Amino acid sequence: MGLIASLLALVGCDQQKVDEAMKKAGNVARNTWNSVKPDSQLFKGIEIGKSTEDDVRRQAGKPEIVWEEADGGKRLEYPRGPEGVTTWMVTTAPDGTVRTIEQVLTAENFQRVRPGMSQDGIRRLLGKPTKVEAFALKQEEVWGYRWLESPTDRAFFNVHFNSQGVVTTTSRSDDPSRRQGG
């Protein structure tokens, strides 16, 4: 309703202002669609070794964060939370072509988390956490990642950091939606 009202308010404005409003509305709609697009559609048409970072951005939208890799490539993060159970990482080569597309919230990746790792290292490995909780008395911060523990069961993989932002341990917890009334 707000979009229609905004467009109607432009009646009598010059064409340039109308075009700008339409472009902005299109970008908002496109960004909204990309944020809720099913995973099966997120990278549709993207081909490893052929597609480019620009192709990925056109299809999947703006990544949450982009890291520069040591070899000149990039790592683009596409979290699907907070209710989603996937985070996608797209790695590009120095020439901009897509090297890999991987869903990183997996048991195999969780096994790679080790005491002594930094918060930046965990973010690069697992992406944006679903939730972050601080426990002042324990001087601890816990990042929780919602994931599919089995084809039908969601759970949280938790990474515990000390006050210096270093991993001390990991844990597992039930997804609150599994609890009665949750």
C-alpha positions in Angstrom: 0.0 0.0 0.0 2.8 2.4 0.8 4.5 1.8 -2.5 1.3 2.6 -4.4 0.7 5.7 -2.3 4.2 6.9 -3.0 3.8 6.4 -6.7 0.5 8.2 -6.8 2.0 11.1 -4.9 4.4 11.5 -7.8 1.6 12.4 -10.2 2.5 15.8 -11.4 6.3 15.3 -10.7 8.7 15.3 -13.5 9.6 12.1 -15.3 13.1 11.9 -13.8 11.6 11.8 -10.3 9.1 9.1 -11.4 11.9 7.0 -12.9 14.0 7.4 -9.7 11.1 6.3 -7.6 10.4 3.3 -9.8 14.0 2.2 -9.8 14.1 2.5 -6.0 10.9 0.5 -5.7 12.3 -2.1 -8.0 15.5 -2.4 -6.0 13.5 -2.8 -2.8 11.4 -5.5 -4.3 14.4 -7.3 -5.8 16.3 -7.2 -2.4 13.2 -8.4 -0.6 12.8 -11.3 -3.1 16.5 -12.2 -2.8 16.2 -12.4 1.0 13.3 -14.9 1.0 14.0 -16.7 -2.3 14.1 -20.5 -1.8 17.6 -21.9 -1.6 16.9 -23.9 -4.8 16.5 -20.5 -6.7 19.3 -18.6 -5.0 22.1 -19.6 -7.4 20.0 -20.9 -10.3 21.9 -20.7 -13.5 25.3 -20.0 -11.8 28.0 -22.3 -13.2 31.3 -23.2 -11.5 34.2 -22.0 -13.6 32.0 -20.0 -16.0 29.8 -17.6 -14.0 31.3 -14.5 -12.4 30.9 -12.6 -9.2 28.7 -10.1 -11.0 26.4 -13.0 -12.2 26.1 -14.2 -8.6 25.2 -10.7 -7.4 22.6 -10.4 -10.1 21.0 -13.7 -9.2 21.5 -13.9 -5.4 21.7 -10.2 -4.5 24.2 -8.4 -2.3 26.2 -10.7 0.0 26.1 -10.1 3.8 29.9 -9.7 3.8 32.8 -10.2 1.3 36.3 -11.3 2.4 39.4 -10.8 0.3 41.3 -14.1 0.0 45.1 -14.4 0.1 45.2 -15.4 -3.6 43.2 -12.4 -4.8 39.9 -14.2 -4.9 36.8 -13.4 -2.7 34.5 -15.2 -0.4 30.9 -14.0 -0.5 28.5 -14.9 2.4 24.8 -15.4 2.0 23.1 -16.3 5.3 19.5 -17.5 5.1 18.6 -16.7 8.7 17.5 -15.9 11.3 14.9 -18.7 10.8 16.8 -20.4 8.0 19.1 -23.3 8.5 21.6 -22.6 5.7 24.4 -20.2 5.0 26.0 -20.2 1.5 29.5 -19.2 0.7 30.6 -18.4 -2.8 34.3 -18.4 -3.5 35.7 -16.7 -6.6 39.0 -16.9 -8.3 41.2 -13.8 -8.7 39.7 -13.4 -12.3 36.2 -13.2 -10.7 34.9 -16.6 -11.9 33.1 -18.7 -9.4 35.2 -21.5 -7.9 32.8 -23.0 -5.3 29.3 -22.6 -3.9 28.9 -24.4 -0.6 26.3 -24.6 2.2 28.6 -24.2 5.3 26.3 -25.2 8.2 27.2 -28.8 8.2 28.5 -31.4 10.7 31.7 -31.6 8.7 32.4 -27.8 9.1 31.4 -27.8 12.7 34.0 -30.5 13.3 36.6 -28.0 12.0 35.9 -25.6 14.9 38.7 -25.8 17.4 39.7 -24.1 20.7 41.9 -21.2 20.0 40.2 -20.1 16.8 39.3 -16.4 16.5 35.8 -14.9 16.0 36.9 -13.8 12.5 38.0 -17.3 11.7 34.6 -18.7 12.8 32.8 -16.0 10.8 34.7 -16.9 7.7 34.0 -20.6 8.2 30.4 -20.6 9.3 29.1 -17.1 8.4 26.8 -14.9 10.4 25.4 -16.6 13.6 21.7 -16.9 14.0 22.0 -15.6 17.6 24.6 -14.1 19.8 24.4 -14.3 23.6 26.6 -12.7 26.2 27.1 -14.3 29.6 28.7 -11.6 31.8 29.3 -13.8 34.9 31.1 -16.4 32.8 32.8 -13.7 30.7 31.7 -15.6 27.6 29.9 -14.9 24.3 28.1 -17.7 22.5 27.3 -17.7 18.8 24.5 -20.0 17.9 23.9 -21.4 14.4 20.5 -23.0 13.5 21.0 -26.0 11.2 19.3 -29.2 10.1 20.8 -31.8 12.4 18.8 -34.5 10.5 16.4 -34.1 7.5 13.6 -33.2 9.9 15.2 -31.9 13.1 16.6 -28.4 13.6 19.1 -27.7 16.3 21.7 -25.1 17.3 25.5 -25.6 17.1 27.0 -23.2 19.6 30.5 -21.7 19.6 31.7 -20.4 23.0 34.3 -17.5 23.0 36.2 -16.1 26.0 36.5 -12.4 26.7 39.4 -12.2 24.2 37.2 -13.5 21.4 38.9 -16.9 21.3 37.0 -20.2 21.0 37.0 -22.2 24.2 34.5 -25.0 23.4 31.4 -25.8 21.4 28.0 -27.2 22.4 24.7 -28.3 21.0 21.2 -27.2 22.0 17.7 -27.8 20.9 16.0 -25.3 18.6 13.5 -23.4 20.7 10.8 -24.1 18.1 11.0 -27.8 19.1 9.9 -27.0 22.7 6.3 -27.1 23.5 4.8 -23.6 22.9 8.1 -22.5 21.2 
